[in-house]
Amino acid sequence: MEVIEEFDAGKNRWNNFEVGLNDGNIFVRDEAGYIDFTEDEIDQLVAAIDQARRRLREKKRRPTEQE
């Protein structure tokens, strides 16, 4: 496994993630374990994250309901 990038995330930045390469796949690893992705799966993951980010921005732009 070759670690390419490491970063902290989560509540109070307590969770450490590593992203890297393993046997021709891209992996994401934390203390609990790791998951690896093929190129096609990475494309699907990136597309899903983009959709979720757009949804969050849409929700932020909506006016709050008045009671």
DSSP file (Angstrom, degrees, kcal/mol; ACC not computed):
  #  RESIDUE AA STRUCTURE BP1 BP2  ACC     N-H-->O    O-->H-N    N-H-->O    O-->H-N    TCO  KAPPA ALPHA  PHI   PSI    X-CA   Y-CA   Z-CA
    1    1 A M              0   0    0      0, 0.0     2,-0.6     0, 0.0    21,-0.2   0.000 360.0 360.0 360.0 130.9    0.0    0.0    0.0
    2    2 A E  E     -A   21   0A   0     19,-2.7    19,-2.5     0, 0.0     2,-0.4  -0.952 360.0-143.6-113.3 115.0    1.3    3.4   -1.0
    3    3 A V  E     +A   20   0A   0     -2,-0.6    17,-0.3    17,-0.2     3,-0.1  -0.659  22.1 174.7 -80.1 125.7   -0.2    6.3    1.0
    4    4 A I  E     +     0   0A   0     15,-2.8     2,-0.3    -2,-0.4    16,-0.2   0.810  66.0   7.2 -96.7 -41.2   -0.7    9.4   -1.2
    5    5 A E  E     -A   19   0A   0     14,-2.2    14,-2.9     2,-0.0     2,-0.4  -0.993  57.6-164.5-146.4 147.8   -2.6   11.7    1.1
    6    6 A E  E     +A   18   0A   0     -2,-0.3     2,-0.3    12,-0.2    12,-0.2  -0.998  18.0 162.7-133.8 136.8   -3.5   11.8    4.8
    7    7 A F  E     -A   17   0A   0     10,-2.4    10,-3.5    -2,-0.4     2,-0.3  -0.992  31.8-122.8-152.6 158.8   -6.1   14.0    6.5
    8    8 A D  E     +A   16   0A   0     -2,-0.3     2,-0.3     8,-0.2     8,-0.2  -0.798  37.3 157.5-101.7 144.2   -8.2   14.4    9.6
    9    9 A A  E     +A   15   0A   0      6,-2.8     6,-2.1    -2,-0.3     2,-0.1  -0.909  24.2  59.4-152.4 177.0  -12.0   14.7    9.5
   10   10 A G  S >  S-     0   0    0     -2,-0.3     3,-2.5     3,-0.2     2,-0.1  -0.245  94.5 -13.4  90.4-179.1  -15.1   14.2   11.6
   11   11 A K  G >  S-     0   0    0      1,-0.3     3,-1.5     2,-0.2     4,-0.1  -0.366 139.8  -4.8 -60.0 126.7  -16.2   15.7   14.8
   12   12 A N  G 3  S-     0   0    0      1,-0.3    -1,-0.3    -2,-0.1    -2,-0.1   0.698 116.4 -84.7  58.3  21.7  -13.3   17.4   16.5
   13   13 A R  G <  S+     0   0    0     -3,-2.5    -1,-0.3     1,-0.1    -3,-0.2   0.808  89.0 142.0  56.3  33.4  -11.1   16.1   13.6
   14   14 A W    <   +     0   0    0     -3,-1.5     2,-0.5    -6,-0.1    -4,-0.2   0.701  44.0  79.5 -80.7 -19.7  -10.6   12.8   15.5
   15   15 A N  E     -A    9   0A   0     -6,-2.1    -6,-2.8    -4,-0.1     2,-0.5  -0.788  65.9-155.2 -97.6 126.6  -10.8   10.5   12.5
   16   16 A N  E     -A    8   0A   0     -2,-0.5     2,-0.4    -8,-0.2    15,-0.3  -0.863  10.8-166.1-101.5 128.5   -7.6   10.1   10.4
   17   17 A F  E     -A    7   0A   0    -10,-3.5   -10,-2.4    -2,-0.5     2,-0.4  -0.894   6.8-163.0-114.4 143.5   -8.0    9.0    6.8
   18   18 A E  E     -AB   6  29A   0     11,-2.4    11,-2.7    -2,-0.4     2,-0.4  -0.981   3.1-165.8-120.7 138.5   -5.4    7.8    4.4
   19   19 A V  E     +AB   5  28A   0    -14,-2.9   -15,-2.8    -2,-0.4   -14,-2.2  -0.985  31.3 121.3-122.1 133.1   -5.9    7.7    0.6
   20   20 A G  E     -AB   3  27A   0      7,-2.0     7,-2.5    -2,-0.4     2,-0.4  -0.870  53.7 -70.2-165.3-162.8   -3.5    5.7   -1.6
   21   21 A L  E     +AB   2  26A   0    -19,-2.5   -19,-2.7    -2,-0.3     2,-0.3  -0.898  34.2 170.8-116.7 141.1   -2.8    3.0   -4.1
   22   22 A N  E >  S- B   0  25A   0      3,-2.6     3,-1.8    -2,-0.4    -2,-0.0  -0.877  71.8 -24.5-151.1 115.1   -3.0   -0.8   -3.6
   23   23 A D  T 3  S-     0   0    0     -2,-0.3     3,-0.1     1,-0.3    -2,-0.0   0.860 126.5 -46.9  51.9  42.9   -2.7   -3.4   -6.3
   24   24 A G  T 3  S+     0   0    0      1,-0.3    -1,-0.3    14,-0.0     2,-0.3   0.483 121.2  99.7  81.8   2.7   -4.0   -1.0   -9.0
   25   25 A N  E <  S-B   22   0A   0     -3,-1.8    -3,-2.6    13,-0.1     2,-0.5  -0.776  72.9-118.0-115.4 163.4   -6.9    0.3   -7.0
   26   26 A I  E     -BC  21  37A   0     11,-2.3    11,-3.3    -2,-0.3     2,-0.3  -0.864  34.4-163.3 -98.6 133.0   -7.4    3.4   -4.9
   27   27 A F  E     -BC  20  36A   0     -7,-2.5    -7,-2.0    -2,-0.5     2,-0.4  -0.845  17.5-157.4-118.9 156.5   -8.0    2.8   -1.2
   28   28 A V  E     -BC  19  35A   0      7,-2.4     7,-2.2    -2,-0.3     2,-0.4  -1.000  23.1-177.0-126.1 128.0   -9.4    4.9    1.7
   29   29 A R  E     +BC  18  34A   0    -11,-2.7   -11,-2.4    -2,-0.4     5,-0.2  -0.971  13.1 162.8-132.1 141.8   -8.4    3.7    5.2
   30   30 A D  E >   - C   0  33A   0      3,-2.8     3,-1.0    -2,-0.4   -13,-0.1  -0.693  60.5 -72.7-134.2-166.6   -9.1    4.8    8.7
   31   31 A E  T 3  S+     0   0    0    -15,-0.3     3,-0.1     1,-0.2   -14,-0.1   0.794 128.5  54.4 -62.8 -28.1   -8.7    3.1   12.1
   32   32 A A  T 3  S-     0   0    0      1,-0.2     2,-0.3     0, 0.0    -1,-0.2   0.683 121.9 -82.4 -82.1 -18.4  -11.6    0.7   11.5
   33   33 A G  E <   -C   30   0A   0     -3,-1.0    -3,-2.8     2,-0.0     2,-0.3  -0.984  47.0 -83.4 149.6-160.1  -10.2   -0.7    8.2
   34   34 A Y  E     -C   29   0A   0     -2,-0.3     2,-0.4    -5,-0.2    -5,-0.2  -0.968  16.4-155.6-145.5 161.1  -10.1    0.2    4.5
   35   35 A I  E     -C   28   0A   0     -7,-2.2    -7,-2.4    -2,-0.3     2,-0.3  -0.996  14.5-151.7-134.2 139.1  -12.0    0.0    1.3
   36   36 A D  E     -C   27   0A   0     -2,-0.4     2,-0.3    -9,-0.2    -9,-0.3  -0.868   8.0-158.0-116.4 154.1  -10.6    0.0   -2.2
   37   37 A F  E     -C   26   0A   0    -11,-3.3   -11,-2.3    -2,-0.3     2,-0.1  -0.936  12.8-131.9-129.5 143.8  -12.1    1.2   -5.4
   38   38 A T     >  -     0   0    0     -2,-0.3     4,-2.3   -13,-0.2     5,-0.2  -0.370  42.5 -97.5 -79.7 172.2  -11.6    0.6   -9.1
   39   39 A E  H  > S+     0   0    0      1,-0.2     4,-2.1     2,-0.2     5,-0.1   0.918 126.3  49.4 -57.7 -45.0  -11.4    3.5  -11.5
   40   40 A D  H  > S+     0   0    0      1,-0.2     4,-2.0     2,-0.2    -1,-0.2   0.893 110.2  50.4 -63.7 -39.7  -15.1    3.2  -12.4
   41   41 A E  H  > S+     0   0    0      2,-0.2     4,-2.6     1,-0.2    -1,-0.2   0.875 108.0  53.2 -66.8 -36.4  -16.1    3.0   -8.8
   42   42 A I  H  X S+     0   0    0     -4,-2.3     4,-2.9     2,-0.2     5,-0.2   0.918 107.4  51.8 -62.4 -43.0  -14.1    6.2   -8.1
   43   43 A D  H  X S+     0   0    0     -4,-2.1     4,-2.2     1,-0.2    -2,-0.2   0.910 111.8  46.7 -59.4 -42.1  -15.9    7.9  -10.9
   44   44 A Q  H  X S+     0   0    0     -4,-2.0     4,-2.4     2,-0.2    -2,-0.2   0.898 112.5  50.1 -66.3 -40.8  -19.3    6.9   -9.4
   45   45 A L  H  X S+     0   0    0     -4,-2.6     4,-2.5     2,-0.2    -2,-0.2   0.926 111.1  48.0 -63.4 -45.6  -18.2    8.0   -5.9
   46   46 A V  H  X S+     0   0    0     -4,-2.9     4,-2.5     1,-0.2    -2,-0.2   0.909 112.0  50.1 -62.0 -42.8  -17.0   11.4   -7.2
   47   47 A A  H  X S+     0   0    0     -4,-2.2     4,-2.2    -5,-0.2    -1,-0.2   0.908 111.3  48.6 -62.7 -41.7  -20.3   11.8   -9.1
   48   48 A A  H  X S+     0   0    0     -4,-2.4     4,-2.3     2,-0.2    -2,-0.2   0.901 111.3  49.3 -66.3 -40.6  -22.3   10.9   -6.0
   49   49 A I  H  X S+     0   0    0     -4,-2.5     4,-2.5     2,-0.2    -2,-0.2   0.908 109.9  51.9 -64.9 -41.4  -20.3   13.3   -3.8
   50   50 A D  H  X S+     0   0    0     -4,-2.5     4,-2.3     2,-0.2    -2,-0.2   0.909 110.0  49.1 -59.8 -42.8  -20.9   16.1   -6.3
   51   51 A Q  H  X S+     0   0    0     -4,-2.2     4,-2.3     1,-0.2    -2,-0.2   0.916 111.3  49.3 -63.7 -42.7  -24.6   15.5   -6.3
   52   52 A A  H  X S+     0   0    0     -4,-2.3     4,-2.3     2,-0.2    -2,-0.2   0.898 110.6  50.4 -64.2 -40.3  -24.7   15.5   -2.5
   53   53 A R  H  X S+     0   0    0     -4,-2.5     4,-2.2     2,-0.2    -1,-0.2   0.906 109.8  50.2 -64.6 -41.1  -22.7   18.8   -2.4
   54   54 A R  H  X S+     0   0    0     -4,-2.3     4,-2.4     1,-0.2    -2,-0.2   0.912 109.7  51.8 -61.4 -41.4  -25.1   20.4   -4.9
   55   55 A R  H  X S+     0   0    0     -4,-2.3     4,-2.3     1,-0.2    -2,-0.2   0.909 108.4  50.7 -62.5 -42.5  -28.0   19.2   -2.8
   56   56 A L  H  X S+     0   0    0     -4,-2.3     4,-1.9     1,-0.2    -1,-0.2   0.918 110.6  49.0 -61.2 -43.1  -26.5   20.8    0.3
   57   57 A R  H  X S+     0   0    0     -4,-2.2     4,-1.6     1,-0.2    -2,-0.2   0.893 109.6  52.6 -64.0 -39.1  -26.0   24.1   -1.5
   58   58 A E  H  X S+     0   0    0     -4,-2.4     4,-1.2     1,-0.2    -1,-0.2   0.923 109.1  49.4 -61.0 -43.8  -29.6   24.0   -2.7
   59   59 A K  H  < S+     0   0    0     -4,-2.3    -1,-0.2     1,-0.2    -2,-0.2   0.861 108.9  52.5 -65.2 -35.3  -30.8   23.5    0.8
   60   60 A K  H  < S+     0   0    0     -4,-1.9    -1,-0.2     1,-0.2    -2,-0.2   0.828 108.3  51.4 -69.1 -31.0  -28.7   26.5    2.1
   61   61 A R  H  < S+     0   0    0     -4,-1.6    -1,-0.2    -3,-0.2    -2,-0.2   0.722  88.0  99.2 -79.7 -20.9  -30.1   28.8   -0.6
   62   62 A R  S  < S-     0   0    0     -4,-1.2     2,-0.1    -3,-0.2     3,-0.1  -0.410  82.2-113.5 -67.0 137.7  -33.8   27.9    0.3
   63   63 A P        -     0   0    0      0, 0.0     2,-0.1     0, 0.0    -1,-0.1  -0.430  35.8-106.2 -67.7 146.5  -35.5   30.5    2.5
   64   64 A T        -     0   0    0      1,-0.1     2,-0.2    -2,-0.1    -3,-0.0  -0.433  37.7-103.9 -72.4 149.2  -36.3   29.2    5.9
   65   65 A E        -     0   0    0     -2,-0.1     2,-0.4    -3,-0.1    -1,-0.1  -0.518  30.7-136.0 -74.2 138.2  -40.0   28.5    6.6
   66   66 A Q              0   0    0     -2,-0.2    -1,-0.0     1,-0.1     0, 0.0  -0.790 360.0 360.0 -95.1 137.8  -41.7   31.1    8.7
   67   67 A E              0   0    0     -2,-0.4    -1,-0.1     0, 0.0    -2,-0.0   0.442 360.0 360.0 -89.8 360.0  -44.0   29.9   11.5
